[in-house]
Amino acid sequence: MKGPTMKYLLAGAVSSLALLTTAFPATAQSSETMNRPFTAERVFDIEYASDPQISPDGSTIAYVRRSMDRQTDTDRGDIWTLNTATGAHRPLIVGGASKGSPRWSPDGTRLLYSTATDERPDLRVHYIDTGDSVSLGQFYEGPGAMTWSPDGKTVAFSMFVPGETPAFAKPVATPAGAKWSEPVRVFDDMTFRFDGAGYLREGATHVFTISADGGSPRQITSGDVDFGGPEWLGNGTLLVSGNMAEDRDMDPIESEIYTVSLSDLSMTPLTTRDGPDGSPTVSPDGKWIAYLGYDDRLRAYQQTELYIMEADGTNPRRLADTLDRSFDAIHWGSDSRTLYGQIENAGIIDIISIDTRSGRTKTVVSGLGGTSIGRPYASGSFSVSQTNTPVFAYTAGFTDRPAEIAVQRGASDPRVMTTLNDDVLPFLDMAPIEEFHVKSSVDGREIEAWVALPPGFKADGSFPLILEIHGGPQTMYGPFFASEIQRYAAEGYVTVYVNPRGSTGYGNDFVQAIDKAYPGNDYVDLMDVVDDLVARNYASPDRLFVTGGSGGGILTAWTVGKTDRFAAAASVKPVINWMTMALAADIGQFVRRHWIRADPWEDPDAYLDFSPIMLIDNVTTPTLMMVGEEDWRTPTWEAEQFYTALKMQGVDTALIRIPGSPHYIASRPSRLIAKTDNIMGWFAKYDPAKTEDAAE
């Protein structure tokens, strides 16, 4: 749970939460008409592909086919396969508990995957020739980051190991049959709760091995430090990453790469610099280790660079040093001299090749994406075969449908292999997406944006507009399908989403433009985009609305403190007060050390100058606040501060708390529905056109 990055800081239940009435009540319609809109219930019809893993010989892709389970209100996964030559699409491991993380054995005869059996975590191997699936052992915690040894005889994985809970007193024995209060919980770590996990148990994540034929797990790392990301360096040595610094609680992003000898469990550091080093991957010939990291310069965002070193850790050097983009994932080619990296690039995701000798880079695949179902974040993954001509399997992104599986052989044209939503989406009125660019009035920077157009759209200046702001803030939107965007458009809103300064994918200078200046001129970029659409008669200037989650929630609250041009706003899971964020959020030390770079008790202005709470005197816009009750990234008290202040100021407001929800509200389909429908209900309440209609 250590070392979170700011990229995910501000990133980003149905009827029981219907505080507000539905924005657009049902009316009598023909069955044909009723089937056309992308309605709230359609969220449960969505399927999408994730985690494509191509077999070493390039013949078969195993991937996770994800769907929304109406009965359990969950996003669940099954494992399907695709034949890259014939396109044959078949279920491999389906039904029962959700499944994920398929990983081919080196010889391609077996597939490792994670699931649950009898409601307990399980790690299983599926034999391709017989179809048999067997558990490798007994697991009391969830195994992750699984990887095969080169000889296919052993599997390494990471797993949490409970530790001893600190205590200062021995509790008195509870009498038999008595009902006493739960015992006290004692914490002595800097990070004692984390978003998505809640209050943390004492213990650490460690690396294990287990025989590929099954048996008992062997713990390879130990102690109070978290270790993860195992990678094999031959059959007798593992590479792991961890933060062993004495002040690791105060330096949460620090990590190094270590070798661990399986013969005696001795550890040797291969990296030693100040900054995170991780994601090691070993070349097929075993001579080189590629890895990701950067020199820590105490910035809120720092681009992840690509490095290579010899197998013993000597001669480290940076690759692709002229490429002004951040690396998200890397894989080796079969020749042990070519690396393939995933990067964000101006709204889209590319795979580039890197020649490790010359350093030359080239885009080899473009158009990854589509795995962020709620909002149009750039999100996707790929794998590559170990054949002389590389075969790439990847999640392909589209504007009108979620991720499909695509394949590309060498430099040939890509082929989309799946059509997971052809039973639903072709029969709906999906909003067309237009890309456009605006020059920022601050400094002339080009700002990229997309607008989703509702059914029957005409540029006549009459339509309502929703400005939807992304989180992060160092993340990136793109031309990808998103349920929330489609819902807004289906209900008649022109919906615009933007990559203002501070977004990733446009180079380091673009991201750093908000360093120690957020919210700031990114707000101006957003207003310039709205101005452009109003000037083009895409929207009525009297029917403007603004919303956003996490970093977008901050900017929404900031916006209503800077202007009254919006008829209503909805700020979702925001930071309202940087001081309370730094002192009580799960990544507070990161905020203090890297984001603000000052102590709140010594320099309160550094925190308050960019806190929306300080603009409360200016707010007149009716503003809805929304937050998950188990959100520890931007905790509930952030939204509640703004809500209470608005009440004190006499500004129309409401507070929606989502039971059981962490920061990622869209983790359950019903929560995604509740989020969008309550936002539209709030906007409808303050829409001047609807108010006038009701008065007539």
ZAMARGU-4260 file (C-alpha; in steps of 0.2 Angstrom, whole numbers, plus 5000, padded with zeros to 4 digits):
<rodrens>
0) 5000/5000/5000 | 5015/5011/5000 | 5021/5024/4987 | 5005/5031/4979 | 5007/5043/4964
5) 4999/5060/4962 | 4992/5054/4945 | 4978/5045/4955 | 4976/5057/4969 | 4962/5067/4961
10) 4958/5055/4947 | 4948/5048/4945 | 4867/5019/4975 | 4854/5019/4964 | 4837/5022/4970
15) 4842/5023/4988 | 4852/5038/4984 | 4839/5047/4974 | 4839/5063/4984 | 4834/5072/4968
20) 4820/5067/4956 | 4825/5060/4939 | 4829/5074/4927 | 4819/5067/4913 | 4803/5057/4919
25) 4797/5043/4907 | 4783/5047/4895 | 4773/5036/4884 | 4783/5031/4869 | 4783/5018/4856
30) 4794/5003/4860 | 4806/5008/4845 | 4808/5025/4852 | 4811/5019/4870 | 4825/5007/4864
35) 4835/5021/4856 | 4842/5032/4870 | 4857/5026/4881 | 4847/5025/4897 | 4853/5022/4914
40) 4849/5004/4914 | 4860/5001/4898 | 4875/5003/4910 | 4871/4985/4915 | 4872/4979/4897
45) 4890/4985/4894 | 4904/4973/4891 | 4922/4977/4888 | 4939/4968/4886 | 4954/4970/4897
50) 4971/4963/4900 | 4975/4954/4883 | 4989/4941/4885 | 4996/4934/4869 | 5003/4917/4869
55) 5022/4916/4866 | 5020/4909/4848 | 5007/4923/4844 | 4993/4911/4840 | 4981/4914/4854
60) 4975/4929/4864 | 4968/4926/4882 | 4959/4941/4889 | 4947/4946/4902 | 4929/4948/4896
65) 4921/4960/4908 | 4902/4962/4911 | 4890/4970/4923 | 4881/4958/4934 | 4864/4965/4938
70) 4861/4953/4953 | 4877/4957/4962 | 4879/4975/4956 | 4897/4971/4951 | 4909/4972/4936
75) 4915/4954/4934 | 4927/4945/4923 | 4928/4929/4913 | 4943/4922/4903 | 4940/4920/4884
80) 4952/4916/4870 | 4955/4922/4852 | 4964/4913/4838 | 4974/4926/4830 | 4974/4918/4813
85) 4955/4912/4811 | 4947/4925/4823 | 4939/4910/4833 | 4932/4917/4849 | 4929/4905/4863
90) 4925/4905/4882 | 4939/4897/4891 | 4936/4899/4910 | 4919/4906/4913 | 4905/4906/4927
95) 4907/4906/4946 | 4918/4919/4954 | 4926/4933/4944 | 4942/4929/4936 | 4957/4939/4930
100) 4976/4941/4927 | 4978/4927/4914 | 4997/4923/4911 | 5004/4911/4899 | 5017/4898/4904
105) 5033/4900/4894 | 5029/4885/4882 | 5011/4891/4880 | 5003/4875/4886 | 4996/4882/4903
110) 4987/4898/4908 | 4989/4905/4926 | 4974/4915/4933 | 4967/4922/4949 | 4950/4919/4955
115) 4941/4914/4971 | 4935/4896/4976 | 4923/4894/4990 | 4924/4912/4993 | 4943/4911/4997
120) 4956/4919/4986 | 4964/4906/4973 | 4978/4905/4961 | 4974/4892/4947 | 4982/4884/4932
125) 4972/4879/4917 | 4979/4866/4905 | 4976/4870/4887 | 4976/4852/4880 | 4964/4844/4893
130) 4954/4859/4899 | 4958/4855/4917 | 4960/4868/4930 | 4968/4866/4947 | 4972/4876/4962
135) 4990/4878/4966 | 4988/4879/4985 | 4979/4887/4999 | 4978/4906/5000 | 4971/4916/5015
140) 4975/4932/5006 | 4973/4937/4988 | 4989/4933/4977 | 4994/4946/4964 | 5007/4950/4951
145) 5009/4932/4946 | 5024/4927/4935 | 5031/4911/4928 | 5049/4906/4930 | 5058/4904/4913
150) 5058/4885/4914 | 5039/4885/4919 | 5041/4875/4935 | 5038/4889/4947 | 5026/4904/4950
155) 5031/4920/4959 | 5018/4931/4966 | 5015/4944/4979 | 5003/4942/4994 | 4999/4952/5010
160) 5007/4945/5026 | 4998/4950/5042 | 5009/4957/5056 | 5007/4960/5075 | 4995/4974/5080
165) 5003/4986/5092 | 4996/4988/5109 | 5000/4997/5125 | 4988/4987/5137 | 4982/4969/5138
170) 4963/4969/5136 | 4952/4962/5150 | 4944/4945/5146 | 4926/4947/5140 | 4915/4936/5151
175) 4906/4921/5142 | 4891/4927/5133 | 4894/4946/5136 | 4892/4959/5123 | 4906/4971/5125
180) 4912/4985/5113 | 4925/4980/5100 | 4943/4981/5106 | 4953/4997/5103 | 4963/4998/5087
185) 4981/5005/5089 | 4990/5013/5074 | 5008/5019/5074 | 5012/5021/5055 | 5010/5037/5045
190) 4998/5028/5033 | 4985/5020/5043 | 4971/5020/5030 | 4970/5019/5012 | 4957/5022/4999
195) 4949/5006/4993 | 4956/4996/5008 | 4950/5006/5023 | 4959/5006/5039 | 4975/4995/5036
200) 4979/4980/5045 | 4996/4978/5052 | 5008/4969/5040 | 5016/4970/5024 | 5015/4964/5006
205) 5029/4951/5002 | 5034/4940/4987 | 5031/4921/4987 | 5035/4906/4976 | 5025/4891/4973
210) 5027/4875/4962 | 5018/4876/4946 | 5012/4858/4950 | 5005/4865/4966 | 5010/4864/4984
215) 5014/4876/4999 | 5019/4894/4995 | 5037/4899/5001 | 5039/4917/5007 | 5054/4925/4999
220) 5054/4942/5006 | 5051/4947/5024 | 5050/4961/5037 | 5040/4977/5038 | 5044/4983/5021
225) 5032/4980/5006 | 5039/4971/4992 | 5031/4967/4975 | 5032/4967/4956 | 5042/4950/4955
230) 5051/4946/4939 | 5062/4931/4936 | 5081/4933/4932 | 5085/4915/4927 | 5076/4901/4937
235) 5085/4904/4954 | 5084/4923/4956 | 5070/4935/4958 | 5069/4954/4955 | 5058/4963/4967
240) 5054/4981/4971 | 5052/4990/4988 | 5056/5005/4999 | 5068/5000/5012 | 5073/5018/5016
245) 5073/5022/5035 | 5062/5037/5032 | 5050/5027/5020 | 5034/5034/5028 | 5041/5052/5025
250) 5046/5047/5007 | 5032/5037/5000 | 5037/5036/4982 | 5055/5030/4985 | 5058/5012/4979
255) 5073/5002/4973 | 5075/4985/4963 | 5083/4971/4972 | 5089/4953/4967 | 5084/4939/4979
260) 5093/4923/4978 | 5081/4908/4980 | 5095/4898/4987 | 5098/4908/5003 | 5085/4923/5001
265) 5100/4935/5001 | 5095/4952/4994 | 5106/4964/4984 | 5101/4981/4978 | 5103/4985/4959
270) 5097/5003/4960 | 5102/5016/4973 | 5096/5033/4967 | 5084/5045/4976 | 5067/5041/4966
275) 5056/5027/4962 | 5063/5012/4952 | 5052/4998/4948 | 5043/4987/4934 | 5059/4977/4930
280) 5058/4966/4915 | 5072/4954/4909 | 5077/4952/4891 | 5074/4935/4884 | 5092/4931/4883
285) 5094/4936/4902 | 5107/4949/4899 | 5098/4965/4902 | 5085/4972/4914 | 5074/4986/4908
290) 5065/4996/4921 | 5055/5012/4924 | 5058/5027/4936 | 5064/5044/4938 | 5075/5055/4949
295) 5065/5063/4962 | 5064/5082/4961 | 5050/5084/4973 | 5037/5088/4960 | 5018/5084/4961
300) 5021/5075/4944 | 5037/5068/4936 | 5038/5059/4920 | 5042/5041/4921 | 5057/5037/4911
305) 5064/5021/4903 | 5081/5014/4909 | 5091/4998/4905 | 5105/4990/4915 | 5115/4974/4913
310) 5109/4959/4923 | 5121/4962/4937 | 5115/4980/4939 | 5130/4988/4931 | 5130/5002/4917
315) 5112/5009/4920 | 5107/5021/4906 | 5092/5030/4901 | 5084/5026/4884 | 5073/5037/4873
320) 5079/5052/4882 | 5073/5064/4868 | 5055/5057/4870 | 5045/5070/4880 | 5032/5057/4886
325) 5029/5046/4901 | 5031/5027/4900 | 5016/5017/4907 | 5022/4999/4903 | 5036/4990/4894
330) 5039/4973/4886 | 5054/4965/4878 | 5054/4959/4859 | 5061/4942/4856 | 5077/4949/4849
335) 5083/4955/4866 | 5087/4972/4858 | 5070/4980/4856 | 5058/4986/4869 | 5040/4991/4867
340) 5033/5004/4878 | 5016/5011/4881 | 5014/5030/4881 | 5000/5043/4882 | 5001/5055/4867
345) 4990/5070/4864 | 4973/5061/4869 | 4977/5044/4862 | 4988/5029/4868 | 5003/5022/4857
350) 5015/5008/4858 | 5032/5013/4853 | 5047/5002/4849 | 5064/5007/4856 | 5080/5001/4849
355) 5091/4998/4865 | 5107/5001/4855 | 5104/5016/4845 | 5090/5023/4856 | 5079/5026/4841
360) 5060/5026/4844 | 5045/5023/4832 | 5027/5022/4834 | 5021/5004/4830 | 5003/5003/4836
365) 4991/5017/4840 | 4973/5018/4847 | 4974/5009/4863 | 4961/5013/4876 | 4943/5010/4881
370) 4944/5001/4898 | 4938/5016/4908 | 4919/5014/4908 | 4913/5029/4918 | 4923/5043/4911
375) 4934/5044/4895 | 4951/5042/4903 | 4965/5035/4893 | 4966/5017/4899 | 4972/5002/4891
380) 4985/4988/4890 | 4995/4977/4878 | 5006/4962/4876 | 5018/4955/4863 | 5023/4938/4857
385) 5040/4931/4857 | 5041/4927/4838 | 5053/4935/4826 | 5039/4945/4819 | 5030/4953/4834
390) 5012/4950/4836 | 5003/4964/4847 | 4987/4961/4857 | 4979/4976/4864 | 4963/4984/4870
395) 4957/4995/4856 | 4948/5011/4861 | 4933/5019/4851 | 4921/5034/4853 | 4905/5024/4852
400) 4910/5008/4861 | 4921/5001/4875 | 4937/4992/4873 | 4938/4978/4861 | 4953/4966/4858
405) 4964/4970/4843 | 4979/4962/4835 | 4993/4968/4824 | 5006/4957/4816 | 5022/4967/4814
410) 5019/4983/4803 | 5003/4976/4795 | 4986/4984/4798 | 4978/4980/4814 | 4962/4969/4816
415) 4949/4972/4828 | 4945/4954/4834 | 4929/4956/4845 | 4912/4965/4844 | 4907/4963/4862
420) 4892/4976/4862 | 4885/4973/4844 | 4870/4966/4853 | 4866/4983/4861 | 4875/4998/4855
425) 4871/4998/4836 | 4853/4999/4841 | 4855/5015/4852 | 4857/5033/4847 | 4875/5035/4852
430) 4882/5052/4854 | 4894/5057/4840 | 4910/5064/4847 | 4919/5079/4839 | 4937/5084/4842
435) 4942/5102/4842 | 4956/5113/4848 | 4956/5130/4857 | 4970/5143/4859 | 4971/5147/4878
440) 4969/5165/4882 | 4983/5164/4895 | 4997/5160/4883 | 4991/5153/4867 | 4994/5135/4872
445) 4983/5123/4861 | 4970/5115/4872 | 4962/5099/4865 | 4944/5095/4869 | 4930/5084/4863
450) 4911/5087/4863 | 4897/5074/4863 | 4882/5079/4854 | 4864/5074/4859 | 4851/5067/4848
455) 4843/5080/4836 | 4857/5092/4839 | 4858/5109/4829 | 4870/5123/4832 | 4855/5135/4836
460) 4861/5141/4853 | 4847/5133/4862 | 4855/5117/4870 | 4861/5115/4888 | 4879/5111/4890
465) 4889/5101/4903 | 4907/5104/4906 | 4914/5088/4913 | 4932/5090/4921 | 4944/5076/4923
470) 4953/5071/4939 | 4971/5068/4942 | 4974/5082/4938 | 4989/5074/4929 | 4979/5062/4919
475) 4972/5063/4901 | 4955/5061/4893 | 4953/5055/4875 | 4941/5051/4861 | 4935/5035/4871
480) 4918/5028/4875 | 4912/5033/4892 | 4895/5029/4900 | 4893/5045/4909 | 4896/5056/4894
485) 4884/5045/4884 | 4871/5047/4898 | 4872/5066/4898 | 4871/5067/4879 | 4857/5055/4878
490) 4847/5066/4890 | 4849/5081/4879 | 4865/5089/4885 | 4880/5095/4874 | 4894/5088/4884
495) 4912/5094/4883 | 4927/5086/4891 | 4944/5094/4890 | 4963/5092/4893 | 4968/5108/4901
500) 4986/5112/4905 | 4992/5100/4918 | 4985/5085/4908 | 4997/5071/4903 | 5001/5066/4885
505) 5007/5083/4879 | 5024/5084/4886 | 5032/5089/4902 | 5031/5108/4901 | 5012/5106/4898
510) 5010/5096/4914 | 5022/5107/4924 | 5012/5122/4920 | 5001/5119/4935 | 5015/5115/4947
515) 5012/5125/4963 | 4998/5133/4953 | 4983/5122/4954 | 4969/5127/4952 | 4975/5141/4942
520) 4976/5144/4923 | 4969/5127/4920 | 4952/5135/4925 | 4955/5148/4911 | 4958/5135/4898
525) 4942/5127/4903 | 4932/5143/4901 | 4940/5146/4884 | 4933/5130/4878 | 4916/5134/4885
530) 4917/5151/4876 | 4921/5143/4860 | 4906/5132/4860 | 4895/5146/4865 | 4902/5157/4851
535) 4898/5143/4839 | 4880/5142/4845 | 4883/5124/4851 | 4875/5129/4868 | 4864/5142/4876
540) 4875/5154/4887 | 4860/5153/4900 | 4860/5134/4901 | 4878/5130/4906 | 4882/5117/4919
545) 4899/5111/4926 | 4904/5095/4935 | 4919/5084/4938 | 4926/5072/4950 | 4942/5072/4961
550) 4953/5084/4953 | 4938/5089/4942 | 4929/5091/4959 | 4941/5104/4965 | 4941/5113/4948
555) 4922/5113/4949 | 4922/5121/4967 | 4935/5133/4961 | 4925/5138/4946 | 4909/5143/4955
560) 4921/5153/4966 | 4927/5162/4951 | 4912/5165/4940 | 4893/5164/4941 | 4890/5160/4923
565) 4885/5142/4927 | 4866/5139/4931 | 4871/5125/4943 | 4887/5114/4947 | 4890/5097/4955
570) 4907/5095/4963 | 4911/5076/4966 | 4924/5070/4978 | 4934/5086/4978 | 4948/5093/4989
575) 4941/5109/4997 | 4955/5113/5009 | 4973/5108/5005 | 4977/5109/5023 | 4965/5096/5029
580) 4970/5086/5014 | 4988/5086/5018 | 4985/5081/5036 | 4971/5068/5035 | 4970/5060/5018
585) 4978/5043/5014 | 4992/5052/5004 | 4994/5067/5015 | 5013/5065/5016 | 5014/5066/4997
590) 5003/5081/4996 | 5014/5090/5009 | 5031/5084/5002 | 5028/5084/4983 | 5013/5094/4980
595) 5013/5109/4991 | 5031/5107/4997 | 5028/5116/5014 | 5022/5113/5031 | 5004/5118/5034
600) 5009/5125/5051 | 5023/5136/5044 | 5016/5141/5028 | 4997/5140/5028 | 4995/5152/5014
605) 5004/5139/5002 | 4989/5128/5006 | 4974/5140/5008 | 4978/5151/4992 | 4973/5136/4981
610) 4959/5130/4992 | 4941/5132/4985 | 4935/5135/5003 | 4944/5152/5002 | 4932/5158/4988
615) 4916/5154/4997 | 4911/5172/4999 | 4910/5173/4980 | 4899/5158/4977 | 4881/5161/4971
620) 4879/5145/4960 | 4868/5131/4966 | 4881/5118/4970 | 4878/5099/4973 | 4892/5090/4983
625) 4895/5071/4981 | 4907/5059/4990 | 4909/5041/4994 | 4907/5037/5012 | 4923/5026/5012
630) 4933/5038/5001 | 4950/5041/5010 | 4958/5049/4995 | 4948/5065/4996 | 4939/5061/5012
635) 4921/5065/5015 | 4925/5080/5026 | 4932/5089/5011 | 4915/5089/5002 | 4906/5092/5019
640) 4917/5108/5022 | 4910/5116/5006 | 4893/5110/5009 | 4892/5118/5026 | 4900/5134/5020
645) 4887/5135/5006 | 4873/5133/5019 | 4881/5146/5030 | 4881/5158/5015 | 4863/5154/5010
650) 4868/5146/4993 | 4857/5132/4987 | 4866/5116/4990 | 4864/5097/4994 | 4875/5083/5000
655) 4875/5066/4993 | 4885/5053/5002 | 4887/5036/4993 | 4887/5021/5006 | 4901/5009/5005
660) 4910/5019/4990 | 4928/5023/4990 | 4936/5036/4979 | 4931/5026/4963 | 4912/5029/4963
665) 4910/5020/4947 | 4917/5003/4954 | 4899/4997/4955 | 4886/5000/4940 | 4873/5006/4952
670) 4884/5019/4959 | 4889/5025/4942 | 4870/5027/4938 | 4866/5036/4954 | 4880/5048/4951
675) 4875/5053/4934 | 4856/5053/4937 | 4858/5064/4953 | 4869/5076/4944 | 4856/5078/4930
680) 4842/5079/4942 | 4851/5094/4951 | 4855/5102/4934 | 4836/5100/4929 | 4831/5109/4945
685) 4840/5125/4940 | 4839/5124/4921 | 4831/5141/4916 | 4822/5133/4901 | 4814/5120/4912
690) 4810/5133/4925 | 4801/5143/4912 | 4792/5128/4905 | 4786/5124/4923 | 4780/5142/4926
695) 4769/5142/4910
</rodrens>
